[in-house]
Amino acid sequence: MEVTLMICSMLNIKYPIIQAGMAGGPTTPELVAEVSEAGALGTLGAGYMAPQQIKSALESIRKLTRSPIAVNLFLPDTTDMDKDTILAMQQHLNTYRKKLGIPEVHDIPETENLFAEQLAAVIEAGVKIVSFTFDAPSKRLVEKLHTSEIIVIATATSVEEAIHLESNGVDLIVAQGAEAGGHRGAFLSGGSESMIGTMALIPQVVDAVSCPVVAAGGIMDGRGMAAALTLGASAVQLGTAFLTVKESGANSIHKETILTSRDTDTKITKVFSGKSARGFKNKMMIDLERTVRDDVPPYPLQHILTSDIRKEAAIQGDKEMMSMWAGQASSLARESSASELVRSLVDQCDAAFQKAPWR
């Protein structure tokens, strides 16, 4: 486990555990701080946050911990927009707006790229670990961050993507298996094309690159952690497991759905955000997939188009119109504190290695 010790030293953490930077509210300052205080790496999911919100969240986190933390950002999407597809989608979505009793929408929304300002806020706050999703950070961006002594983490869903990330100079690669909840980190192909399971992906990526690899996707407890480390990963990243801890900002309906879920309850979809993401199946997901098929506006447009519906559905408690991201092993989630989860991961991982028949 020499590489695992190296990554702990690099990130200045006690345990090779990273809490995923889930955007949209789950990663409260309390969650991020509690994870880091427990010896793992807490991550603020800042993909949807305005620069001032990022600044405020980081100030709150720093009042709770001086331990290392990370910030996750979404790299901007450059996909072209098709106006007819957007307007047609608005008509489909108006059906759900009517059901919720909110105003119909018939126009094309404005999009705003805040990435440069988001990144500036992170650098100004003195954050020393930044992770990226949705694309590969360019060599120029990586060099800029390295100049500020910032460790750069990025996500790959295939060996090809991992090699590309290493060539751009990233320090750590998160190898995201198909089991993972939330958005796919694919950038060289569509998220549905690189659906490689974690157990198959990790050893192939480890063999293909020289930088440390972080395993993600379907890891919920110490057994999964031990398996990932055995496959050559230097650390693990968990998202779904942290959604149900008491410090999580996830909606109560979302938490309850996770805690009562089965292994077959999730699927990959683009209908909520325009990017492939794994979440719980519901009526809106199934109906839209059947109706529009592949005619879904790209991210961030579809995310913006559906945001009023998803927000109001959460307020009304209608989980049939909410996007509730989760991984395939969601049924293993438990209620606890973040620190208790970190401790159980470590204890269970230790126990798994002690049980090895060759010991």
Long-range contacts (C-beta under 8 A, 24 or more apart in sequence): 1-229, 3-212, 3-234, 4-229, 4-234, 4-235, 6-212, 6-234, 7-172, 7-212, 7-214, 7-234, 7-235, 8-235, 10-151, 10-171, 10-172, 10-212, 11-41, 11-68, 11-129, 11-151, 12-67, 12-68, 13-39, 13-40, 13-41, 13-67, 13-68, 14-39, 14-40, 15-39, 15-40, 15-342, 15-345, 15-346, 16-229, 16-234, 16-235, 16-236, 17-41, 17-225, 17-235, 17-236, 17-237, 17-238, 17-342, 17-345, 17-346, 18-43, 18-70, 18-174, 18-214, 18-235, 18-236, 18-237, 18-238, 19-43, 19-237, 19-238, 19-239, 19-242, 19-338, 20-45, 20-72, 20-182, 20-216, 20-237, 20-238, 20-239, 20-242, 21-45, 21-46, 21-47, 21-70, 21-71, 21-72, 21-131, 21-133, 22-182, 22-239, 22-242, 22-243, 22-325, 23-47, 23-48, 23-49, 23-72, 23-74, 24-48, 25-249, 25-250, 25-251, 26-242, 26-243, 26-248, 26-249, 26-250, 27-249, 28-247, 28-248, 28-249, 29-57, 29-60, 29-61, 29-63, 29-64, 30-64, 30-247, 31-242, 31-245, 31-247, 31-248, 31-249, 31-338, 32-61, 32-65, 32-69, 33-61, 33-64, 33-65, 33-67, 33-69, 34-64, 34-65, 34-247, 34-337, 34-338, 34-339, 35-242, 35-338, 35-339, 35-342, 36-65, 36-67, 36-68, 36-69, 37-64, 37-65, 37-67, 37-339, 38-338, 38-339, 38-342, 38-343, 39-342, 39-346, 40-342, 41-68, 41-69, 41-70, 41-129, 42-67, 42-69, 42-70, 42-338, 43-69, 43-70, 43-71, 43-72, 43-131, 44-69, 44-70, 44-71, 44-72, 45-72, 46-71, 46-72, 46-73, 46-118, 46-122, 47-72, 47-73, 47-74, 47-133, 48-74, 49-118, 50-114, 50-118, 51-114, 51-117, 51-118, 51-120, 51-121, 52-121, 54-118, 54-121, 54-122, 54-125, 55-121, 55-124, 55-125, 58-121, 58-122, 58-125, 58-127, 59-125, 68-128, 68-129, 69-127, 69-129, 70-127, 70-129, 70-130, 70-131, 70-153, 71-122, 71-127, 71-129, 71-130, 71-131, 72-130, 72-131, 72-132, 72-133, 73-115, 73-118, 73-119, 73-122, 73-130, 73-131, 73-132, 73-133, 74-115, 74-132, 74-133, 74-134, 75-115, 75-132, 75-133, 75-134, 75-135, 75-136, 75-137, 76-113, 76-115, 76-135, 77-134, 77-135, 77-298, 77-299, 77-300, 79-298, 79-299, 81-108, 81-297, 81-298, 81-301, 82-297, 83-108, 85-295, 85-296, 85-297, 86-297, 86-301, 86-305, 88-292, 88-295, 89-292, 89-295, 89-296, 89-297, 89-302, 89-305, 90-305, 92-288, 92-291, 92-292, 93-305, 93-306, 93-309, 96-284, 96-309, 96-321, 97-308, 97-309, 99-321, 100-309, 100-312, 100-313, 100-316, 100-318, 100-321, 102-308, 102-309, 102-312, 105-305, 105-308, 109-301, 109-304, 109-305, 111-300, 111-301, 111-304, 123-148, 123-150, 129-153, 131-155, 131-174, 133-183, 133-185, 134-183, 134-185, 134-187, 134-275, 134-299, 135-187, 136-161, 136-164, 136-165, 136-168, 136-170, 136-187, 137-168, 137-170, 138-168, 139-168, 139-169, 142-168, 142-169, 142-170, 143-169, 153-214, 154-185, 155-185, 155-216, 156-185, 156-205, 157-184, 157-185, 157-186, 157-191, 157-194, 157-195, 157-196, 157-201, 158-186, 158-188, 158-189, 158-194, 158-196, 158-201, 159-201, 159-204, 159-205, 159-208, 160-188, 161-185, 161-186, 161-187, 161-188, 161-194, 162-205, 162-208, 162-209, 162-213, 163-208, 163-209, 164-188, 165-209, 166-209, 166-210, 166-211, 170-211, 171-211, 171-212, 172-211, 172-212, 172-213, 172-214, 172-234, 172-235, 173-205, 173-209, 173-211, 173-212, 173-213, 173-214, 174-213, 174-214, 174-216, 174-237, 175-201, 175-202, 175-205, 175-213, 175-214, 175-215, 175-216, 175-233, 176-201, 176-216, 176-217, 177-201, 177-202, 177-215, 177-216, 177-217, 177-218, 178-217, 178-268, 179-217, 179-218, 179-278, 179-327, 179-328, 179-329, 180-216, 180-217, 180-218, 180-239, 180-278, 180-327, 181-239, 181-240, 181-266, 181-278, 181-279, 181-325, 181-326, 181-327, 181-328, 181-330, 182-239, 182-277, 182-278, 182-279, 182-325, 182-326, 182-327, 183-273, 183-275, 183-276, 183-277, 183-325, 184-268, 184-275, 184-276, 184-277, 184-278, 186-276, 190-276, 191-268, 191-270, 191-275, 191-276, 191-277, 192-268, 192-276, 195-268, 198-228, 199-227, 199-231, 202-228, 202-231, 202-232, 202-233, 203-231, 203-232, 206-231, 206-232, 206-233, 207-232, 217-327, 218-327, 218-328, 218-329, 219-329, 220-327, 220-329, 220-330, 220-332, 220-333, 221-332, 221-344, 221-345, 221-348, 222-344, 222-345, 222-346, 222-347, 222-348, 222-349, 222-350, 222-351, 222-352, 223-348, 223-349, 223-352, 224-329, 225-345, 225-348, 225-349, 225-352, 226-348, 226-349, 226-352, 226-353, 227-352, 229-349, 236-345, 238-345, 239-325, 239-327, 240-325, 240-326, 240-327, 240-329, 240-330, 240-333, 241-332, 241-333, 241-341, 242-338, 242-341, 243-326, 243-333, 244-333, 244-334, 244-335, 244-336, 245-335, 245-336, 245-337, 245-338, 245-340, 245-341, 246-335, 246-336, 246-337, 246-338, 247-337, 247-338, 248-338, 251-314, 251-322, 251-324, 253-314, 253-317, 253-319, 253-322, 253-324, 254-322, 254-324, 257-319, 257-324, 257-326, 258-324, 258-326, 258-330, 258-333, 259-333, 259-334, 259-335, 261-326, 261-330, 261-331, 261-333, 262-331, 263-328, 263-329, 263-331, 265-326, 265-330, 265-331, 266-326, 266-327, 266-328, 266-330, 270-296, 270-302, 271-296, 271-302, 271-306, 272-302, 272-303, 272-306, 272-310, 272-323, 273-299, 273-300, 273-302, 273-303, 273-306, 273-323, 274-298, 274-299, 274-300, 274-301, 274-302, 274-303, 275-299, 275-303, 277-323, 277-325, 278-325, 278-326, 278-327, 278-328, 279-323, 279-324, 279-325, 279-326, 280-319, 280-324, 280-326, 282-319, 282-320, 282-321, 282-322, 282-324, 283-320, 283-321, 284-309, 284-320, 284-321
